[in-house]
Amino acid sequence: MTTNPVLYSELHSAWAEASADDRMSRFKALPLADAQEFFRELSTRHQYEIIANLPEREQTVWLRLLDPDDAADLLQEAPSGDRERLLTLLDDNTRDDVQALLKYREDVAGGLMSPRFARLRPDMTVSEALTYVRKQALGATETVYTVYVLDSEQHLLGVTSLRTLFASEPQQLISDIMRTNVVTASEQADQEALSRLFAEHDLIAIPIVDAENRMKGIVTIDDIVDVVQEEATEDIQKMGGSEALGAPYLEISFGRMIRKRAGWLTVLFLGEMLTANAMGQFEDEIAKAVVLALFIPLIISSGGNAGSQASTLVIRAMALGELRLTDWWRVMRRELLTGLVLGSILGAIGLGRVVIWESMFHTYGQHYWLIGLTVGLSLIGIVLWGTLAGSLLPFILRRVGFDPASASTPFVATLVDVTGIVIYFSVASLLLKGTLL
Amino acid sequence: MTTNPVLYSELHSAWAEASADDRMSRFKALPLADAQEFFRELSTRHQYEIIANLPEREQTVWLRLLDPDDAADLLQEAPSGDRERLLTLLDDNTRDDVQALLKYREDVAGGLMSPRFARLRPDMTVSEALTYVRKQALGATETVYTVYVLDSEQHLLGVTSLRTLFASEPQQLISDIMRTNVVTASEQADQEALSRLFAEHDLIAIPIVDAENRMKGIVTIDDIVDVVQEEATEDIQKMGGSEALGAPYLEISFGRMIRKRAGWLTVLFLGEMLTANAMGQFEDEIAKAVVLALFIPLIISSGGNAGSQASTLVIRAMALGELRLTDWWRVMRRELLTGLVLGSILGAIGLGRVVIWESMFHTYGQHYWLIGLTVGLSLIGIVLWGTLAGSLLPFILRRVGFDPASASTPFVATLVDVTGIVIYFSVASLLLKGTLL
C-alpha cells in the first residue's frame, strides 16, 4: 500500500467536513487498493454519495465490493426510484440476499444480519471441518472465526470457533466439541435488545434464527457498535427536547433541522402557555404581594431541575435494561424519599436566602419569616412533585407504547412549571392569609 | 452443557435484580462448565462480588480464569486493601501483565488493552505462520484472528488476519501479504477517541503502540461496546443535571444517589437565585403592570427549552467527533439563523395568544397590542439568546478543559432564565413606557 497511514487516518476524520465535490476528488486520487478499503469503511451515507457520483459501469464495480448487509443498507439510503436500478447491478447471489434483507425493518435483527456465515455439519471430523472452513474463508463469508453447526434443514445445533477447532484433535467429531448452549435472537428482535444481548454475554456474533430455530444469518459485534452509538444519539437528542436528527449536525440541511426542532419547541410552548393561565388565577395575590412574584422563576425551575434529573436517570436505566415496567413501584418509593431529601435541602437554602437578605437589605418587610417559610415549604413540595413526575413519566410513556426518551428534560420541566405555580400559591394562601394576602 | 439455554439467558438478565445472597446460591447451583462461562461474561462488579464471597482457595481458581485485562479491571473494583492479596493469587505471568495494566488509568487505551496478542515475524512463510498461530491459539492469546507482524524489538511492521493466511499460498512470505497501513493508537489514547477509531475504520481490534511504535497490546471491539455504552450513560446523566452515577440505578446506595444529585441541584439553585435578584430590580414595573408577571414563566422557559435543544445537539455531535473546537464559528452562524427562525415562530404564537385571549376574555385592557408585541419580541430575543448560549457553552467548557456534557439542560436553562428576565423587562420598558409603565 502506498498511502501514508497518518494521512489515511486524517482522510477519514476530515471526510464529513469536506464539501461533496472535494470528497469525490479526494476519493478519485486514492490508489485503488486504498480506495477499496476506504470505501468499505465509509458510512452508508458517504458510500451512496460516491456511488451516485460515478458512471453506471463503475457503480457496478464499487457496489459489488460490499457485503449483502452493507449493500442493503446502501440501497435503503438511495431514493426509492434509484433502488431497483442499483439492484440490477448486483450479481445474482448477492441480489437474492439483498432482496431478502430489504424485507426487514432496518432496526431489527433481520435488517442487520448477514446471511453469509460459516457453517459445518455435526458429523464432520475436526480435520474435515478445518478444510471446509478454509474453503469458506476464501469466499464471501462475513466471519469464519465463529462457525455454526447446522443439520440438513438449517436448524441450528451448536456453535464452535476456529480457535476450538485448532485446539482439538483432528479425528474428534464436531458434535462432540461444539457448544449447544447458544444465545440466539429472532429475526424480529429489536436492535436495542440485540445490543443488550451482546453486552450481557460478551459475544462477537449472534446467530439469528426463525421460529423453528432455522438459522437465517448472523449479526456481528462491529454492526452493534454503530447501533449502540445511534440509539444513544437518538435518545440524547430526544431527551434534549428535539426530534432525533437522523444525520450529523453539520450535514443536516437547515430546513430539516428547523423542522426537527420547531415541532417539540412549539408543543412545549403551547403547554407552557398554561403557566400564564395559572398565573392569571393568582393575579390578585400578585397585585397584593408583588414580593411573591419574585420567587416564581426560582421555585418552578427547581421543580423542573429535580424532574430532569429523575427522568434522565430512569430513561437511561430503561435503555440499558436495568429497569423494566414492573419496577415502577420500586422507583417511586426510591424517588419519594429522594425528592423529600433534595426538597428539604433546597427548601432550607431558600428559607435561609430570604432571612439573610432581609437582615442585610430589609427588603421583605415584617412578615419576612412567613415569606421565607412559603418559599421553603413550596420548594419541598415542588421538588418532591418534580422528582415523582419525572421518574414516573418514562414508565407511563413506555406503557402506552411511546419511546420513554420523549420524556425530555424540557417536557418534564413544562409539566412541573404549571403545577409548581399552583403549589406555590396554595402554600402562600395558607401561610399568608390575613397578613400579606 | 446441561443448562437449558433459555434459563441461562434469563439468569443473565435477572442477575442485577436478585439479592446478593440469591446471586451466590444461584451461582453455586450452576454446573461447573456453565459457571465458568457465566463468570467470564459477568460484569466486573458482579465478578468481584462472587470472588469476595468465596474462600481463598476457590478465589485463586476463579481469578485465574480471567484474561489479564479483565483481572486488572476486577482488581480495580476491589477495595485497595484487598488488591495486593488478590494479586498474589495470580500466576506469575498474569501478575506481571496485570501489574503493568494497573499502571494505566482505567479509561485510556493502556488500561483497556490486553497484552496477549498473536504475533508473527515478517520473514516467516504462510505455512510457518499458520503453525505458529495455531500454537498461539492453544495459549491464552486474546484473539488469533488478527495477527500482528513485529520485528525483534517489538516494532509493529504490519498486520494480517487468519483469513488472509488461509487465502494465501503456503510459501508466500508474511512481509509480502501483510498490510502495512495499520491504524494504531497510543497507550494514553482516551477511550472515547478509541471508540471513534473503531467506528470510523470498522475494526475488530486496534494495536496499541508506544511513542517508538513498539506494540504493547491490543484493544478488541467487545471491550469497546462497553466503553461506548458507559460513555453515553455518563454523558446522558450529566446532561440531565446530575453527576454520572457510576452504578446501575437500582444498585447504587441511597446516600450516594443523593450526593450525586444534590450537588448540581444546589449549584443550579444558587444560580437560579439570581432570578429573584433580577426580578427584584423590576419590582416597581410588576407592581404597575401585574399582567407582565403572568408571562414570565412562559417566556423564560422558552429560552431554556431552545437552549436545551442547542446544547444537547452540540454536545452529542462533539462526543461523536462530528464537531471540533475550531467549528465553533460555523455552529454559531447556524444557530444564529436557527434561533431567529424558532424565536419568530414562538413569538408569533405568543402574540397571537395575547390577541386571541383579549378578543375572547377582555383581560388585558386597551393596550393589549402592546402587551402582545412585548411578549412576541421578547420571545424572539430570548429564544435567540438561549440558542446561542446553549450551543456556545459546550465549546467554552471544552476549551477550558471541562466535559462539554456538563452544559446540562438545567444548567443552560438556569443561565438563560436570569438573562431572559432582563431581556423581557427591557423590551417591556421600551414598548410600554408612557402607557402601562
Boltz contact constraints between the chains, C-beta under 6 A:
constraints:
  - contact:
      token1: [A, 1]
      token2: [B, 180]
      max_distance: 6.0
  - contact:
      token1: [A, 1]
      token2: [B, 181]
      max_distance: 6.0
  - contact:
      token1: [A, 5]
      token2: [B, 181]
      max_distance: 6.0
  - contact:
      token1: [A, 12]
      token2: [B, 200]
      max_distance: 6.0
  - contact:
      token1: [A, 41]
      token2: [B, 201]
      max_distance: 6.0
  - contact:
      token1: [A, 41]
      token2: [B, 202]
      max_distance: 6.0
  - contact:
      token1: [A, 134]
      token2: [B, 166]
      max_distance: 6.0
  - contact:
      token1: [A, 137]
      token2: [B, 163]
      max_distance: 6.0
  - contact:
      token1: [A, 137]
      token2: [B, 166]
      max_distance: 6.0
  - contact:
      token1: [A, 138]
      token2: [B, 167]
      max_distance: 6.0
  - contact:
      token1: [A, 145]
      token2: [B, 145]
      max_distance: 6.0
  - contact:
      token1: [A, 163]
      token2: [B, 137]
      max_distance: 6.0
  - contact:
      token1: [A, 166]
      token2: [B, 134]
      max_distance: 6.0
  - contact:
      token1: [A, 166]
      token2: [B, 137]
      max_distance: 6.0
  - contact:
      token1: [A, 167]
      token2: [B, 138]
      max_distance: 6.0
  - contact:
      token1: [A, 180]
      token2: [B, 1]
      max_distance: 6.0
  - contact:
      token1: [A, 181]
      token2: [B, 1]
      max_distance: 6.0
  - contact:
      token1: [A, 181]
      token2: [B, 5]
      max_distance: 6.0
  - contact:
      token1: [A, 199]
      token2: [B, 225]
      max_distance: 6.0
  - contact:
      token1: [A, 200]
      token2: [B, 12]
      max_distance: 6.0
  - contact:
      token1: [A, 201]
      token2: [B, 41]
      max_distance: 6.0
  - contact:
      token1: [A, 202]
      token2: [B, 41]
      max_distance: 6.0
  - contact:
      token1: [A, 202]
      token2: [B, 222]
      max_distance: 6.0
  - contact:
      token1: [A, 221]
      token2: [B, 221]
      max_distance: 6.0
  - contact:
      token1: [A, 221]
      token2: [B, 222]
      max_distance: 6.0
  - contact:
      token1: [A, 222]
      token2: [B, 202]
      max_distance: 6.0
  - contact:
      token1: [A, 225]
      token2: [B, 225]
      max_distance: 6.0
  - contact:
      token1: [A, 228]
      token2: [B, 228]
      max_distance: 6.0
  - contact:
      token1: [A, 228]
      token2: [B, 229]
      max_distance: 6.0
  - contact:
      token1: [A, 229]
      token2: [B, 228]
      max_distance: 6.0
  - contact:
      token1: [A, 232]
      token2: [B, 232]
      max_distance: 6.0
  - contact:
      token1: [A, 233]
      token2: [B, 316]
      max_distance: 6.0
  - contact:
      token1: [A, 236]
      token2: [B, 236]
      max_distance: 6.0
  - contact:
      token1: [A, 236]
      token2: [B, 316]
      max_distance: 6.0
  - contact:
      token1: [A, 240]
      token2: [B, 308]
      max_distance: 6.0
  - contact:
      token1: [A, 240]
      token2: [B, 309]
      max_distance: 6.0
  - contact:
      token1: [A, 240]
      token2: [B, 312]
      max_distance: 6.0
  - contact:
      token1: [A, 241]
      token2: [B, 305]
      max_distance: 6.0
  - contact:
      token1: [A, 241]
      token2: [B, 308]
      max_distance: 6.0
  - contact:
      token1: [A, 241]
      token2: [B, 309]
      max_distance: 6.0
  - contact:
      token1: [A, 242]
      token2: [B, 309]
      max_distance: 6.0
  - contact:
      token1: [A, 248]
      token2: [B, 322]
      max_distance: 6.0
  - contact:
      token1: [A, 249]
      token2: [B, 313]
      max_distance: 6.0
  - contact:
      token1: [A, 249]
      token2: [B, 317]
      max_distance: 6.0
  - contact:
      token1: [A, 249]
      token2: [B, 322]
      max_distance: 6.0
  - contact:
      token1: [A, 258]
      token2: [B, 341]
      max_distance: 6.0
  - contact:
      token1: [A, 261]
      token2: [B, 309]
      max_distance: 6.0
  - contact:
      token1: [A, 262]
      token2: [B, 342]
      max_distance: 6.0
  - contact:
      token1: [A, 262]
      token2: [B, 345]
      max_distance: 6.0
  - contact:
      token1: [A, 265]
      token2: [B, 305]
      max_distance: 6.0
  - contact:
      token1: [A, 265]
      token2: [B, 342]
      max_distance: 6.0
  - contact:
      token1: [A, 268]
      token2: [B, 305]
      max_distance: 6.0
  - contact:
      token1: [A, 269]
      token2: [B, 302]
      max_distance: 6.0
  - contact:
      token1: [A, 269]
      token2: [B, 346]
      max_distance: 6.0
  - contact:
      token1: [A, 272]
      token2: [B, 298]
      max_distance: 6.0
  - contact:
      token1: [A, 272]
      token2: [B, 301]
      max_distance: 6.0
  - contact:
      token1: [A, 275]
      token2: [B, 297]
      max_distance: 6.0
  - contact:
      token1: [A, 275]
      token2: [B, 298]
      max_distance: 6.0
  - contact:
      token1: [A, 276]
      token2: [B, 294]
      max_distance: 6.0
  - contact:
      token1: [A, 276]
      token2: [B, 295]
      max_distance: 6.0
  - contact:
      token1: [A, 276]
      token2: [B, 298]
      max_distance: 6.0
  - contact:
      token1: [A, 279]
      token2: [B, 294]
      max_distance: 6.0
  - contact:
      token1: [A, 280]
      token2: [B, 294]
      max_distance: 6.0
  - contact:
      token1: [A, 283]
      token2: [B, 290]
      max_distance: 6.0
  - contact:
      token1: [A, 286]
      token2: [B, 290]
      max_distance: 6.0
  - contact:
      token1: [A, 286]
      token2: [B, 293]
      max_distance: 6.0
  - contact:
      token1: [A, 287]
      token2: [B, 290]
      max_distance: 6.0
  - contact:
      token1: [A, 290]
      token2: [B, 283]
      max_distance: 6.0
  - contact:
      token1: [A, 290]
      token2: [B, 286]
      max_distance: 6.0
  - contact:
      token1: [A, 290]
      token2: [B, 287]
      max_distance: 6.0
  - contact:
      token1: [A, 293]
      token2: [B, 286]
      max_distance: 6.0
  - contact:
      token1: [A, 293]
      token2: [B, 293]
      max_distance: 6.0
  - contact:
      token1: [A, 294]
      token2: [B, 276]
      max_distance: 6.0
  - contact:
      token1: [A, 294]
      token2: [B, 279]
      max_distance: 6.0
  - contact:
      token1: [A, 294]
      token2: [B, 280]
      max_distance: 6.0
  - contact:
      token1: [A, 295]
      token2: [B, 276]
      max_distance: 6.0
  - contact:
      token1: [A, 297]
      token2: [B, 275]
      max_distance: 6.0
  - contact:
      token1: [A, 297]
      token2: [B, 300]
      max_distance: 6.0
  - contact:
      token1: [A, 297]
      token2: [B, 417]
      max_distance: 6.0
  - contact:
      token1: [A, 298]
      token2: [B, 272]
      max_distance: 6.0
  - contact:
      token1: [A, 298]
      token2: [B, 275]
      max_distance: 6.0
  - contact:
      token1: [A, 298]
      token2: [B, 276]
      max_distance: 6.0
  - contact:
      token1: [A, 300]
      token2: [B, 297]
      max_distance: 6.0
  - contact:
      token1: [A, 301]
      token2: [B, 272]
      max_distance: 6.0
  - contact:
      token1: [A, 302]
      token2: [B, 269]
      max_distance: 6.0
  - contact:
      token1: [A, 305]
      token2: [B, 241]
      max_distance: 6.0
  - contact:
      token1: [A, 305]
      token2: [B, 265]
      max_distance: 6.0
  - contact:
      token1: [A, 305]
      token2: [B, 268]
      max_distance: 6.0
  - contact:
      token1: [A, 305]
      token2: [B, 410]
      max_distance: 6.0
  - contact:
      token1: [A, 308]
      token2: [B, 240]
      max_distance: 6.0
  - contact:
      token1: [A, 308]
      token2: [B, 241]
      max_distance: 6.0
  - contact:
      token1: [A, 308]
      token2: [B, 409]
      max_distance: 6.0
  - contact:
      token1: [A, 308]
      token2: [B, 410]
      max_distance: 6.0
  - contact:
      token1: [A, 309]
      token2: [B, 240]
      max_distance: 6.0
  - contact:
      token1: [A, 309]
      token2: [B, 241]
      max_distance: 6.0
  - contact:
      token1: [A, 309]
      token2: [B, 242]
      max_distance: 6.0
  - contact:
      token1: [A, 309]
      token2: [B, 261]
      max_distance: 6.0
  - contact:
      token1: [A, 312]
      token2: [B, 240]
      max_distance: 6.0
  - contact:
      token1: [A, 313]
      token2: [B, 249]
      max_distance: 6.0
  - contact:
      token1: [A, 316]
      token2: [B, 233]
      max_distance: 6.0
  - contact:
      token1: [A, 316]
      token2: [B, 236]
      max_distance: 6.0
  - contact:
      token1: [A, 317]
      token2: [B, 249]
      max_distance: 6.0
  - contact:
      token1: [A, 322]
      token2: [B, 248]
      max_distance: 6.0
  - contact:
      token1: [A, 322]
      token2: [B, 249]
      max_distance: 6.0
  - contact:
      token1: [A, 341]
      token2: [B, 258]
      max_distance: 6.0
  - contact:
      token1: [A, 342]
      token2: [B, 262]
      max_distance: 6.0
  - contact:
      token1: [A, 342]
      token2: [B, 265]
      max_distance: 6.0
  - contact:
      token1: [A, 345]
      token2: [B, 262]
      max_distance: 6.0
  - contact:
      token1: [A, 346]
      token2: [B, 269]
      max_distance: 6.0
  - contact:
      token1: [A, 409]
      token2: [B, 308]
      max_distance: 6.0
  - contact:
      token1: [A, 409]
      token2: [B, 409]
      max_distance: 6.0
  - contact:
      token1: [A, 410]
      token2: [B, 305]
      max_distance: 6.0
  - contact:
      token1: [A, 410]
      token2: [B, 308]
      max_distance: 6.0
  - contact:
      token1: [A, 417]
      token2: [B, 297]
      max_distance: 6.0
